[in-house]
Amino acid sequence: MRPTRDPRVTLDDLLEVVLNKGAVLHLDLIVAVADIPLIGVSLRAAVAGMETMLEYGMMRHWDEDTRAWAERSVARRALDLGEDENVVCRMTGGHLLTEGLYHGWRPGTVYLTDRRLVVLRDEPREILWETGLDAVTAVRLEPERTVGGEERLRLDVALADGGQERLSARQPGELHALLTEACAGRPVPAAPFAPPVEEEPPLVEEHVWYHEPRRGGPLWRGGQGRLTAGRLIWKSPVDSRPALVLSTADITAVRRVPAYGPAGEGSVIAVHTTAGDEVRLAADDPAAWTERLRAAGPVTGPVAGSMTEPVTAAG
């Protein structure tokens, strides 16, 4: 670079040069009062944006130390790290919720420390899932096809209690390698992952509506209802995973609701569960679905009380 003098140069031009290319200052300055030299300044400096500095190998250790300190500070506040607990890696990801009635991905930040694996949601702050590394028996990468048809890798984690969890991560391969290394040396059972569940033949599979809970209130959605001897499943054609998976063993009562539904008057079916929840479906043939649900679950006949009030025709 050759020194230049251009009176048309603005401060924006100067900043662009400093950030993109950098500037080297060789400055010899003498401050004099009444022609008497009082102060001498000899300055050799390089000024540039951090990306330029790092590209030329300058301030690299300072940058790495600063970033590591910032990550430890954020993680310590977010995770309430224990004494001498250190963060190994941090990346965006999520946890697949498979408990209760509703399945789905919950996005957050995946933290791997030298003691724990945690999925944390920032706002509102909540630990979505966590486990100690001593409870992890095996990890593996599994491909999963998304709604748009793209195939992405997910991280399956097998636990000592026989459970199995699925995580997503921005860099699943890196997380898999670090977690495998952190768990190295621990005894691994012969069959760490549960064998794939064979698909049960459906008792009925057809279009039904599901009254899906939403933040702004429940909403009727059309999709595919599938009832087997063991499960009731509902899935929208635009979703990658079922929004409803209910074990038939958890069904305590099934009743017709005298209300207007998407398939007309009296098409709504209420399914009550052992957890005290009520799942509402609507079908073109609600009487047939009611009988099938009762036959599949513990409820095999009419239920005493208000849950079996007859459906009255409109008018």
Residue frames relative to the residue before (quaternion, step in Angstrom):
aa qw qx qy qz dx dy dz
M 1.0000 0.0000 0.0000 0.0000 0.00 0.00 0.00
R 0.2350 -0.7640 0.5863 0.1315 3.58 -0.97 0.89
P 0.5394 -0.6065 0.4590 0.3613 3.58 -1.05 0.70
T 0.0661 -0.7903 0.6088 0.0197 3.57 -1.03 0.81
R 0.1461 -0.7546 0.6305 0.1080 3.52 -1.24 0.44
D 0.1323 0.7866 -0.5838 0.1515 3.56 -0.46 1.25
P 0.3309 -0.7759 0.4999 0.1963 3.64 -0.39 1.13
R 0.6296 0.5534 -0.3459 0.4215 3.62 1.18 -0.34
V 0.4931 0.6687 -0.4305 0.3527 3.59 1.25 -0.20
T 0.2317 -0.7760 0.5758 0.1125 3.56 -0.92 0.98
L 0.6906 -0.4560 0.3537 0.4360 3.55 -1.32 0.09
D 0.6144 0.5446 -0.3486 0.4520 3.60 1.06 -0.70
D 0.6397 0.5169 -0.3250 0.4669 3.59 0.99 -0.80
L 0.6509 0.5208 -0.3151 0.4538 3.56 0.97 -0.87
L 0.6655 0.4990 -0.3042 0.4643 3.59 0.92 -0.90
E 0.6313 0.5368 -0.3399 0.4448 3.60 1.00 -0.78
V 0.6628 0.4930 -0.3046 0.4742 3.57 0.97 -0.84
V 0.6661 0.5136 -0.3088 0.4441 3.57 0.90 -0.93
L 0.7099 0.4616 -0.2682 0.4594 3.61 0.89 -0.94
N 0.7498 0.4187 -0.2310 0.4573 3.60 0.89 -0.89
K 0.8095 0.2363 -0.1036 0.5273 3.60 0.92 -0.92
G 0.4011 -0.7033 0.4913 0.3210 3.56 0.99 -0.81
A 0.1839 -0.7657 0.6079 0.1018 3.52 -1.30 0.35
V 0.2244 -0.7503 0.6099 0.1207 3.55 -1.08 0.84
L 0.1649 -0.8009 0.5730 0.0548 3.55 -0.71 1.11
H 0.0230 -0.7385 0.6738 -0.0018 3.55 -0.94 1.04
L 0.0830 0.8380 -0.5226 0.1333 3.54 -0.13 1.26
D 0.0089 -0.7441 0.6679 -0.0097 3.52 -0.95 1.03
L 0.0267 0.8270 -0.5526 0.0998 3.53 -0.45 1.24
I 0.0706 -0.7659 0.6381 0.0352 3.55 -1.00 0.88
V 0.2013 -0.7618 0.6089 0.0918 3.54 -0.81 1.10
A 0.0208 -0.8177 0.5735 -0.0440 3.57 -0.65 1.19
V 0.1557 -0.7484 0.6382 0.0916 3.56 -1.16 0.63
A 0.8290 -0.0314 -0.0364 0.5572 3.56 -0.72 1.16
D 0.6642 -0.5436 0.2704 0.4361 3.52 1.03 0.98
I 0.5578 0.5540 -0.4103 0.4621 3.54 1.24 0.43
P 0.3423 -0.7523 0.5169 0.2232 3.67 -0.51 1.08
L 0.1320 -0.8166 0.5611 0.0311 3.56 -0.76 1.12
I 0.8127 0.1231 -0.0146 0.5693 3.61 0.87 -0.98
G 0.1098 -0.7836 0.6085 0.0601 3.53 -1.01 0.87
V 0.0920 -0.7881 0.6084 0.0164 3.56 -0.95 0.93
S 0.0079 -0.7642 0.6448 -0.0123 3.55 -0.88 1.02
L 0.0099 0.8389 -0.5364 0.0915 3.57 -0.34 1.28
R 0.0058 -0.7470 0.6647 -0.0070 3.54 -1.02 0.93
A 0.1698 0.8102 -0.5325 0.1764 3.62 -0.33 1.20
A 0.2113 -0.7271 0.6375 0.1426 3.51 -1.32 0.57
V 0.0688 -0.7942 0.6038 -0.0050 3.56 -0.79 1.08
A 0.2428 0.7580 -0.5703 0.2034 3.61 -0.74 1.08
G 0.6153 -0.5131 0.4332 0.4129 3.53 -1.33 0.18
M 0.6518 -0.5485 0.3504 0.3893 3.57 -1.17 0.57
E 0.6286 0.5365 -0.3498 0.4411 3.62 0.99 -0.75
T 0.6531 0.4972 -0.3097 0.4800 3.57 1.03 -0.81
M 0.6282 0.5389 -0.3320 0.4524 3.57 0.97 -0.84
L 0.6977 0.4688 -0.2766 0.4657 3.57 0.84 -0.97
E 0.6031 0.5703 -0.3543 0.4306 3.57 1.09 -0.70
Y 0.7434 0.3663 -0.2019 0.5219 3.59 1.09 -0.74
G 0.5928 -0.6339 0.3463 0.3561 3.57 1.26 0.40
M 0.5317 0.6261 -0.4125 0.3938 3.59 1.19 0.35
M 0.8512 0.1327 -0.1257 0.4920 3.57 -1.11 0.81
R 0.3033 0.7905 -0.4931 0.2001 3.60 1.20 0.38
H 0.6710 0.4915 -0.3072 0.4624 3.59 0.88 -0.88
W 0.6336 0.5234 -0.3316 0.4633 3.57 1.00 -0.80
D 0.6561 0.5133 -0.3105 0.4579 3.59 0.95 -0.88
E 0.6687 0.4916 -0.3071 0.4657 3.61 0.89 -0.90
D 0.6641 0.4996 -0.3124 0.4602 3.58 0.92 -0.85
T 0.6559 0.5131 -0.3144 0.4557 3.59 0.99 -0.83
R 0.6643 0.4937 -0.3093 0.4683 3.58 0.93 -0.87
A 0.6459 0.5113 -0.3253 0.4643 3.60 0.95 -0.82
W 0.6466 0.5100 -0.3261 0.4642 3.59 0.98 -0.80
A 0.6511 0.5168 -0.3202 0.4544 3.59 0.95 -0.85
E 0.6616 0.4988 -0.3126 0.4645 3.60 0.94 -0.85
R 0.6510 0.5029 -0.3232 0.4678 3.59 0.95 -0.81
S 0.6483 0.5251 -0.3226 0.4471 3.58 1.00 -0.81
V 0.6648 0.4917 -0.3015 0.4747 3.59 0.95 -0.93
A 0.6823 0.4908 -0.2922 0.4564 3.58 0.88 -0.94
R 0.6366 0.5353 -0.3441 0.4356 3.58 0.97 -0.76
R 0.6726 0.4721 -0.2978 0.4859 3.57 1.01 -0.79
A 0.7049 0.4808 -0.2768 0.4419 3.59 0.93 -0.88
L 0.7979 0.3391 -0.1507 0.4751 3.58 0.86 -0.99
D 0.3015 -0.7420 0.5317 0.2755 3.56 1.20 -0.36
L 0.0271 -0.8541 0.5191 -0.0186 3.54 0.75 1.14
G 0.4769 -0.6680 0.4990 0.2782 3.52 -1.13 0.75
E 0.6898 -0.4554 0.3489 0.4416 3.53 -1.30 0.14
D 0.8436 0.0794 -0.1183 0.5177 3.56 -0.90 1.06
E 0.4794 0.6310 -0.4705 0.3881 3.63 1.16 0.44
N 0.1082 -0.8213 0.5601 0.0066 3.56 -0.75 1.05
V 0.4501 -0.6740 0.5203 0.2691 3.55 -1.15 0.71
V 0.2989 -0.7565 0.5601 0.1573 3.56 -0.83 1.06
C 0.7763 -0.1627 0.1146 0.5981 3.60 0.96 -0.87
R 0.1322 -0.7624 0.6316 0.0480 3.51 -1.34 0.48
M 0.1880 0.7801 -0.5779 0.1487 3.59 -0.83 0.99
T 0.5872 -0.5625 0.4361 0.3855 3.55 -1.21 0.42
G 0.1877 0.7763 -0.5814 0.1554 3.57 -1.09 0.69
G 0.2537 -0.7648 0.5661 0.1739 3.55 -1.12 -0.64
H 0.3368 -0.7117 0.5831 0.2001 3.52 -1.40 0.14
L 0.3547 -0.7269 0.5506 0.2062 3.55 -0.99 0.86
L 0.2604 -0.7718 0.5652 0.1308 3.56 -0.59 1.20
T 0.0155 -0.8195 0.5717 -0.0368 3.57 -0.73 1.09
E 0.5780 0.5785 -0.3880 0.4251 3.60 1.23 0.14
G 0.7689 0.3335 -0.2566 0.4814 3.55 -1.16 0.58
L 0.7708 -0.3814 0.2641 0.4366 3.53 -1.26 -0.44
Y 0.7958 0.3451 -0.1364 0.4786 3.55 0.95 -0.85
H 0.1954 -0.7677 0.6044 0.0851 3.53 -0.97 0.97
G 0.3518 0.7405 -0.5363 0.2007 3.57 -1.10 0.59
W 0.5610 -0.6012 0.4588 0.3365 3.52 -1.33 0.36
R 0.1444 -0.7578 0.6310 0.0817 3.53 -1.07 0.83
P 0.2881 -0.8007 0.4994 0.1625 3.60 -0.36 1.22
G 0.1695 0.7726 -0.5998 0.1213 3.53 -1.21 0.59
T 0.5531 -0.5544 0.4790 0.3965 3.56 -1.17 -0.72
V 0.2844 -0.7571 0.5691 0.1486 3.55 -0.88 1.01
Y 0.0798 -0.7790 0.6218 0.0142 3.55 -0.82 1.09
L 0.0784 -0.7491 0.6554 0.0563 3.54 -1.03 0.87
T 0.0700 -0.7791 0.6225 0.0232 3.56 -0.68 1.11
D 0.6375 -0.5140 0.3810 0.4291 3.58 -1.24 -0.08
R 0.7223 0.3782 -0.2505 0.5220 3.59 1.31 0.19
R 0.8268 0.1729 -0.0304 0.5344 3.59 1.02 -0.78
L 0.2219 -0.6852 0.6658 0.1948 3.48 -1.47 0.22
V 0.0022 0.8325 -0.5460 0.0940 3.57 -0.51 1.24
V 0.1352 -0.7275 0.6627 0.1154 3.54 -1.20 0.68
L 0.0630 -0.8321 0.5493 -0.0444 3.56 -0.47 1.27
R 0.2260 -0.7271 0.6292 0.1560 3.54 -1.09 0.79
D 0.4159 -0.7473 0.4650 0.2289 3.58 -0.81 1.02
E 0.8263 0.0565 0.0223 0.5599 3.59 0.77 -1.04
P 0.4580 -0.3975 -0.7499 0.2644 1.53 -0.82 2.36
R 0.5953 -0.6070 0.3850 0.3591 3.56 -1.06 0.75
E 0.2282 0.7520 -0.5869 0.1951 3.55 -0.78 1.10
I 0.3498 -0.6902 0.5875 0.2367 3.56 -1.02 0.82
L 0.2939 -0.7923 0.5146 0.1449 3.56 -0.39 1.28
W 0.7748 -0.1444 0.1168 0.6043 3.57 1.08 -0.74
E 0.1052 0.7845 -0.6091 0.0495 3.56 -1.14 0.62
T 0.0123 -0.7716 0.6357 0.0169 3.52 -1.28 0.44
G 0.4889 -0.6260 0.5162 0.3206 3.54 -1.21 0.51
L 0.5633 -0.6159 0.4211 0.3551 3.59 -1.05 0.67
D 0.6101 0.5599 -0.3635 0.4268 3.59 1.13 -0.49
A 0.6579 0.4901 -0.3125 0.4788 3.61 1.27 -0.25
V 0.5801 0.5771 -0.3773 0.4337 3.61 1.27 -0.16
T 0.1709 -0.8139 0.5513 0.0667 3.56 -0.69 1.09
A 0.8011 -0.0718 0.0597 0.5912 3.61 1.12 -0.52
V 0.1072 -0.7626 0.6339 0.0718 3.55 -1.27 0.52
R 0.0426 0.7912 -0.6092 0.0329 3.55 -1.12 0.63
L 0.4077 -0.6804 0.5538 0.2533 3.55 -1.27 0.48
E 0.0411 -0.7985 0.6005 -0.0142 3.56 -0.87 0.99
P 0.3877 -0.7127 0.5254 0.2563 3.63 -0.86 0.88
E 0.0308 -0.7773 0.6284 0.0034 3.54 -1.16 0.72
R 0.3456 -0.7471 0.5334 0.1946 3.55 -0.90 0.94
T 0.3486 -0.7558 0.5253 0.1770 3.56 -0.81 1.07
V 0.7312 -0.4118 0.3041 0.4508 3.55 -1.36 0.05
G 0.7157 0.4565 -0.2538 0.4636 3.58 0.98 -0.83
G 0.6035 -0.5869 0.3499 0.4110 3.59 1.29 0.07
E 0.5251 0.6292 -0.4185 0.3916 3.59 1.27 -0.08
E 0.3207 -0.7436 0.5555 0.1886 3.56 -1.03 0.79
R 0.0291 -0.8045 0.5925 -0.0300 3.57 -0.76 1.10
L 0.4561 -0.6769 0.5100 0.2714 3.53 -1.20 0.62
R 0.1221 -0.7633 0.6317 0.0584 3.54 -1.02 0.90
L 0.3739 -0.7194 0.5437 0.2169 3.56 -1.22 0.52
D 0.1606 -0.7734 0.6096 0.0665 3.57 -0.65 1.17
V 0.1209 -0.7913 0.5989 0.0220 3.56 -0.88 1.04
A 0.1890 -0.7728 0.5994 0.0888 3.58 -0.71 1.12
L 0.2201 -0.8011 0.5512 0.0776 3.56 -0.92 1.01
A 0.6593 -0.5494 0.3565 0.3694 3.54 -1.25 0.54
D 0.6746 0.4934 -0.3071 0.4551 3.61 1.10 -0.58
G 0.6264 -0.5546 0.3328 0.4351 3.59 1.28 0.14
G 0.5370 0.6341 -0.4006 0.3860 3.57 1.26 -0.12
Q 0.1654 -0.7690 0.6122 0.0813 3.53 -1.30 0.36
E 0.0753 -0.8073 0.5853 -0.0062 3.57 -0.77 1.09
R 0.2369 -0.7622 0.5877 0.1320 3.56 -1.22 0.59
L 0.0947 -0.7926 0.6023 0.0080 3.54 -0.90 1.05
S 0.2411 -0.7051 0.6364 0.1992 3.52 -1.33 0.39
A 0.0258 -0.7978 0.6023 -0.0080 3.57 -1.16 0.56
R 0.5852 -0.5895 0.4259 0.3587 3.55 -1.15 0.64
Q 0.7723 0.1123 -0.0665 0.6217 3.58 1.12 -0.70
P 0.1506 -0.8484 0.5001 0.0857 3.60 0.36 1.22
G 0.6310 0.5449 -0.3452 0.4310 3.59 1.01 -0.71
E 0.6595 0.5002 -0.3051 0.4708 3.57 0.96 -0.86
L 0.6576 0.5010 -0.3151 0.4662 3.59 0.93 -0.87
H 0.6308 0.5355 -0.3302 0.4542 3.59 1.00 -0.82
A 0.6725 0.4991 -0.2981 0.4580 3.59 0.92 -0.92
L 0.6851 0.4833 -0.2909 0.4609 3.59 0.89 -0.90
L 0.6673 0.4907 -0.3060 0.4693 3.58 0.98 -0.81
T 0.6261 0.5266 -0.3343 0.4679 3.58 1.04 -0.74
E 0.6559 0.5044 -0.3039 0.4723 3.56 0.99 -0.84
A 0.6650 0.5098 -0.3095 0.4496 3.58 0.97 -0.85
C 0.7301 0.4046 -0.2276 0.5015 3.59 1.10 -0.69
A 0.3991 0.7352 -0.4736 0.2755 3.61 1.25 0.03
G 0.7598 0.3690 -0.2836 0.4540 3.55 -1.09 0.80
R 0.6031 0.5421 -0.3733 0.4505 3.57 1.24 -0.23
P 0.5350 -0.6238 0.4460 0.3547 3.61 -1.02 0.63
V 0.1609 -0.7870 0.5925 0.0607 3.56 -0.91 0.96
P 0.4397 -0.7022 0.4805 0.2875 3.62 -0.73 0.94
A 0.6652 -0.5326 0.3480 0.3908 3.54 -1.23 0.50
A 0.7883 0.1540 -0.0799 0.5903 3.61 1.01 -0.77
P 0.0987 -0.8578 0.5011 0.0581 3.63 0.35 1.22
F 0.7547 0.3319 -0.1995 0.5296 3.58 1.09 -0.57
A 0.5360 -0.6271 0.4593 0.3294 3.52 -1.07 0.78
P 0.5090 -0.6385 0.4665 0.3400 3.62 -0.97 0.74
P 0.5979 -0.5797 0.3979 0.3848 3.59 -1.05 0.58
V 0.4382 -0.7004 0.5060 0.2479 3.51 -0.99 0.91
E 0.4015 -0.7130 0.5205 0.2439 3.56 -0.76 1.02
E 0.5011 -0.6718 0.4656 0.2842 3.52 -0.94 0.94
E 0.3462 -0.7425 0.5384 0.1974 3.55 -0.77 1.08
P 0.4978 -0.6338 0.4827 0.3427 3.59 -1.01 0.67
P 0.4494 -0.7133 0.4614 0.2762 3.61 -0.86 0.87
L 0.4180 -0.6511 0.5707 0.2750 3.52 -1.18 0.67
V 0.7589 -0.0957 0.0659 0.6408 3.53 1.17 -0.71
E 0.0293 0.7765 -0.6282 0.0399 3.56 -1.11 0.75
E 0.3272 0.7312 -0.5336 0.2713 3.55 -0.41 1.23
H 0.6869 -0.4881 0.3473 0.4115 3.54 -1.33 0.15
V 0.1059 0.7556 -0.6402 0.0890 3.56 -0.94 1.04
W 0.4094 -0.6769 0.5483 0.2713 3.54 -1.31 0.22
Y 0.1870 -0.7752 0.5974 0.0846 3.55 -1.13 0.74
H 0.3403 -0.7260 0.5645 0.1959 3.58 -0.90 0.98
E 0.0810 -0.8630 0.4985 0.0127 3.55 0.30 1.32
P 0.4409 -0.6858 0.5055 0.2823 3.62 -0.86 0.92
R 0.0141 -0.7790 0.6267 -0.0154 3.55 -1.00 0.91
R 0.6546 -0.5153 0.3711 0.4102 3.55 -1.25 0.38
G 0.7398 0.3909 -0.2268 0.4984 3.59 1.00 -0.78
G 0.7234 -0.3509 0.2340 0.5467 3.59 1.27 0.11
P 0.6136 -0.5763 0.3818 0.3815 3.61 -1.11 0.57
L 0.1469 -0.7898 0.5948 0.0301 3.53 -1.16 0.75
W 0.4024 -0.6937 0.5418 0.2516 3.57 -0.96 0.87
R 0.0077 0.7874 -0.6151 0.0398 3.56 -0.92 1.00
G 0.3599 -0.7320 0.5399 0.2078 3.54 -1.01 0.84
G 0.1995 0.7759 -0.5783 0.1541 3.55 -1.04 0.79
Q 0.6418 -0.5209 0.4039 0.3919 3.53 -1.30 -0.34
G 0.1654 -0.7724 0.6078 0.0811 3.54 -0.82 1.05
R 0.0429 -0.7967 0.6025 -0.0169 3.56 -0.90 0.96
L 0.0553 -0.7954 0.6034 -0.0097 3.57 -0.71 1.11
T 0.0360 -0.7710 0.6359 -0.0021 3.56 -0.80 1.09
A 0.7092 -0.4280 0.3190 0.4604 3.57 -1.25 -0.08
G 0.7802 0.3593 -0.1820 0.4787 3.59 1.14 -0.53
R 0.8318 0.1471 -0.0407 0.5337 3.59 1.09 -0.56
L 0.2420 -0.6915 0.6569 0.1780 3.48 -1.39 0.48
I 0.0190 -0.8156 0.5756 -0.0564 3.57 -0.62 1.17
W 0.0094 -0.7649 0.6437 0.0213 3.53 -1.11 0.79
K 0.0266 0.8028 -0.5916 0.0691 3.55 -0.93 0.98
S 0.3723 -0.7050 0.5606 0.2237 3.52 -1.00 0.88
P 0.5485 -0.6314 0.4252 0.3460 3.64 -1.01 0.64
V 0.6942 0.4563 -0.2847 0.4783 3.63 1.19 -0.37
D 0.6228 0.5281 -0.3442 0.4634 3.61 1.26 -0.04
S 0.4758 -0.6765 0.4813 0.2905 3.56 -1.14 0.66
R 0.7935 0.1809 -0.0890 0.5742 3.59 1.13 -0.58
P 0.6161 -0.5523 0.3949 0.3993 3.59 -1.16 0.47
A 0.3908 -0.7044 0.5434 0.2364 3.56 -1.08 0.74
L 0.7787 0.1862 -0.1050 0.5899 3.57 1.23 -0.41
V 0.1072 0.7399 -0.6589 0.0829 3.54 -0.91 1.02
L 0.0574 0.8155 -0.5641 0.1156 3.56 -0.36 1.28
S 0.3853 -0.7063 0.5441 0.2382 3.56 -0.83 0.99
T 0.4820 -0.6779 0.4681 0.2982 3.57 -0.90 0.88
A 0.5755 0.5839 -0.3808 0.4275 3.60 1.21 -0.40
D 0.6750 0.4910 -0.2917 0.4672 3.59 1.23 -0.41
I 0.5184 0.6281 -0.4253 0.3947 3.59 1.26 0.03
T 0.1619 -0.8077 0.5631 0.0655 3.57 -0.74 1.10
A 0.8069 -0.0372 0.0459 0.5877 3.58 1.11 -0.56
V 0.1095 -0.7635 0.6340 0.0563 3.54 -1.24 0.64
R 0.0864 0.8157 -0.5661 0.0815 3.57 -0.79 0.95
R 0.4537 -0.6280 0.5549 0.3029 3.53 -1.30 0.43
V 0.2534 -0.7676 0.5746 0.1280 3.56 -1.01 0.87
P 0.3562 -0.7432 0.5222 0.2195 3.62 -0.72 1.00
A 0.4486 0.6579 -0.4689 0.3822 3.56 0.48 1.24
Y 0.5378 -0.6098 0.4732 0.3392 3.53 -1.26 0.38
G 0.0596 -0.8024 0.5938 0.0029 3.57 -0.90 0.98
P 0.7489 -0.3958 0.2674 0.4594 3.58 -1.24 -0.02
A 0.7208 0.4049 -0.2482 0.5049 3.62 1.12 -0.56
G 0.7255 -0.4131 0.2392 0.4958 3.59 1.23 0.27
E 0.7398 -0.3964 0.3077 0.4482 3.52 -1.37 -0.10
G 0.8419 0.1730 -0.1445 0.4904 3.57 -0.96 0.95
S 0.4964 0.6819 -0.4206 0.3341 3.60 1.20 0.31
V 0.5769 0.6184 -0.3667 0.3877 3.60 1.27 -0.15
I 0.1338 -0.7693 0.6233 0.0418 3.55 -1.06 0.93
A 0.1841 -0.7727 0.6001 0.0948 3.60 -0.89 0.93
V 0.1124 -0.7805 0.6144 0.0271 3.56 -0.82 1.08
H 0.1689 -0.7992 0.5730 0.0659 3.58 -0.64 1.16
T 0.2344 -0.8016 0.5441 0.0802 3.55 -1.01 0.91
T 0.6691 -0.5013 0.3753 0.4002 3.54 -1.32 0.26
A 0.6501 0.5152 -0.3204 0.4574 3.62 1.18 -0.47
G 0.5638 -0.6185 0.3789 0.3951 3.58 1.28 -0.02
D 0.5101 0.6419 -0.4220 0.3868 3.60 1.26 0.17
E 0.2306 -0.7363 0.6153 0.1611 3.51 -1.33 0.38
V 0.1393 -0.7783 0.6107 0.0434 3.54 -0.73 1.14
R 0.1434 -0.8071 0.5695 0.0611 3.57 -0.81 1.01
L 0.0620 -0.7672 0.6384 -0.0047 3.51 -0.99 1.01
A 0.1448 -0.7504 0.6316 0.1304 3.54 -1.31 0.25
A 0.0263 -0.8136 0.5794 -0.0401 3.56 -0.92 0.95
D 0.5954 -0.5585 0.4384 0.3760 3.52 -1.27 0.45
D 0.7654 0.1843 -0.1098 0.6067 3.59 1.18 -0.65
P 0.1080 -0.8518 0.5088 0.0627 3.61 0.42 1.18
A 0.6030 0.5674 -0.3700 0.4213 3.62 1.04 -0.64
A 0.6699 0.4938 -0.3015 0.4653 3.60 0.94 -0.88
W 0.6559 0.5040 -0.3141 0.4660 3.60 0.97 -0.82
T 0.6231 0.5413 -0.3428 0.4485 3.58 1.02 -0.77
E 0.6830 0.4779 -0.2931 0.4682 3.58 0.87 -0.88
R 0.6497 0.5155 -0.3241 0.4552 3.58 0.98 -0.78
L 0.6521 0.5084 -0.3144 0.4662 3.58 0.98 -0.81
R 0.6529 0.5013 -0.3168 0.4713 3.57 0.98 -0.78
A 0.6669 0.5023 -0.3047 0.4583 3.56 1.02 -0.78
A 0.6798 0.4979 -0.2931 0.4517 3.60 1.06 -0.74
G 0.7539 0.3742 -0.2048 0.4997 3.60 1.03 -0.75
P 0.7389 -0.3860 0.3017 0.4626 3.55 -1.31 -0.15
V 0.6235 0.5143 -0.3435 0.4782 3.59 1.19 -0.50
T 0.0284 -0.8458 0.5322 -0.0247 3.58 -0.29 1.20
G 0.7995 0.1489 -0.0979 0.5737 3.57 1.17 -0.02
P 0.7599 -0.3262 0.2506 0.5033 3.60 -1.21 -0.26
V 0.2831 -0.7506 0.5794 0.1439 3.53 -1.08 0.82
A 0.4588 -0.6956 0.4790 0.2761 3.52 -0.84 0.97
G 0.6975 0.4684 -0.3416 0.4213 3.54 -1.18 0.53
S 0.7833 -0.3912 0.2520 0.4121 3.47 -1.43 -0.18
M 0.5583 0.6387 -0.3977 0.3496 3.62 1.17 -0.28
T 0.7538 0.3610 -0.2169 0.5044 3.62 1.13 -0.30
E 0.2093 0.7818 -0.5633 0.1664 3.58 1.01 0.67
P 0.5209 -0.6539 0.4370 0.3318 3.62 -0.90 0.78
V 0.4402 -0.6681 0.5299 0.2813 3.50 -1.19 0.57
T 0.2067 -0.7894 0.5672 0.1116 3.57 -0.71 1.03
A 0.4967 -0.6593 0.4751 0.3048 3.52 -1.02 0.80
A 0.5973 -0.5706 0.4203 0.3754 3.54 -1.16 0.55
G 0.7914 0.2710 -0.2064 0.5076 3.51 -0.97 0.85
